[in-house]
Amino acid sequence: MMDVTSLTTYQLGRVQQLPILRLVSIGAYLDGGIQEILLPLKYLPNGAREGDLVTVFVYHDNEGRLIATTLPPLAEVDQVAYLRCTSVTDVGAFMEWGIHRDLFVPFREQTSRMLEGYSYAVYLYIDQLSEKIVGSAKLAKHIGNTPAEYEPGQEVSCLVVEQHELGYRCVIEHKHWGFIYTDDAPRMLRRGEVLQAYVVRLREDNRVDLSLSPVGYAKIEGEQVRLLRLLERQEGGMLPLGDKSPASDILLLTGMSKKTFKMAVGALYKAQMITMTPTSIKLVKASPK
């Protein structure tokens, strides 16, 4: 039997490994460090013995007691997931969670009243008053509160949460806001999709522009296409931007850094698709269909 005294305490709302202290008729009691946690019999692995480590998720049951399950939750604490509302009561909404119990989202944590059968992006956290796991659809309270420290070209996981006129708003790694421009998306994206994307640039507002293609030569080709489409939408096919334009103006009108803008402009000029002056570029050839 293994020595369990060195193990740390349990983590509420996390998938973790806990040792079995003893087997009982209703399941097994796990060592949570500061208290024992029941793993019901239906979740107890076949052949489990005292001292074995079991991978479990710890939460509170309907009576407020700590309980463990081997079912994988759809989201853990400090994560964002797209969850379906299973019911609405006088105090809030309940979301499908992948385990025996649904996740509670109080009315105060909803941006608008949730409706049964619809899905919403929800952030999970531990409420300080009740010490229970709850959900919040007010993502702005929880996302983007730490500096984004990604490197250009870095591959990240992101959850699509909203569609805007220019593209798709995403949550990166459950922590930061990201944006995928429509021109960079090979197809229409769906809310709730989890994608692998690549960091294009870190913006001054601590948000991150993303691409679904690897950064590098392929990324510059993507910026060229976006710039061509932007020019096609302008009257006369002209943008009042050039090599002498301030970086802030370039970012505002194109969403690109000045360095990326200059690389894209240079490639299009070399291909004889635009003319350029120090303060403007103009389309002379339509982008290929």
Secondary structure by P-SEA (a helix, b strand, c coil): ccccccccccccccbbbbbbccccccbbbbccccbbbbbccccccccccccccccbbbbbccccbbbbbccccccccccccccccccccccbbbccccccbbbbbcccccccccccccccbbbbbbcccccccccccccccccccccccccccbbbbbbbccccccbbbbbccccbbbbbccccccccccccbbbbbbbcccccccbbbbbcccccaaaaaaaaaaaaaaaaacccccccccccccaaaaaacccccaaaaaaaaaaaaaacccccccccccccccccc
